[in-house]
Amino acid sequence: MLPPVLAVKDVAVTGEGESADVKVTFTVENPNNTTVLLETIHYNVNVDEQRMTIGDVGQSPEGFLASQGSIFTIVSGSTLTVSNTQAVERNSVNAEAWDKMVAGEATYTVDGTYFYRVTAGNLDTSTGEENFVLTFP
C-alpha cells in the first residue's frame, strides 16, 4: 500500500488591520486500488523561516467508539481537497513576514504530519503517518 500524496493547492491570505486569515488548501491523492481514510493533517505555515500559524484538518479518532465524522474518505484513484483557516496577528516578531503575506509577496513553507488508514481487500487495516515539507507557490 502506498501513502496518500499530499500537496498544497493554495495559501490565501486576507488581512485587515493587524490581523489576517490564512487559508491553506491541500489536495490528497489516493494512488491505491482501495479506499484510504485521511484522519488528520497537522501543519505549520512558515514565511522566511518564521512560523506564522499552525493548524489541523480533521481529527484523530480516540478509542474504539470515537466518531468518524471528521475522517475523510478517499476512494481509489481519486483526489480530495480540504482546507483550514487560521488567524494570524501581526506583532514585532513576525512583522516583516506578516507584511509579505498580506501583500501577496510571500513564499510559504508548509510542513507537518498527516495520518491515514488503508484497508486492503482482505480487510487488514494498516495505519500510516507521513511527515511533509511543501513549498507554495
Phi, psi and omega in degrees: 000136179264148176289154173299154182259116183260138176216156173267119179275324183196150168232113182246131183239129173235121185242148176212122182066235181256015181231146177221145172262130179247113179255118178255127178245126180250151164246143179229116182258137177260107181274002185269167176264021176221169183284143175246139174253116176272120181270303187209145166241116173261127184218158173239142173248123183238143172230125181051045179063014177254119178290123181265323180197165173232156180199172179223139170246128182082188181205130179291132178290145178238117178087166185294325185261014182296147177295144178251023182295336182251018175262136185258130178267129178237108182288162183310129175073008182252172181233135178255142174244126180226153180216165179209143180240134178230146176272142177232126178265137176284135177214181184293336180281319186254008189306313183295314179293321179299316179299319177297318179301307184294327179282353181078023184249008186269148165254131186255139166250120180248121181228163180160209183218143172234150186238139183209167175228142177234130176251122181279172181301332179271012178071010171288129180252131175240144178255154180218157178220126181233133171272152179215152171221116184233149178244140177221137352285000000 
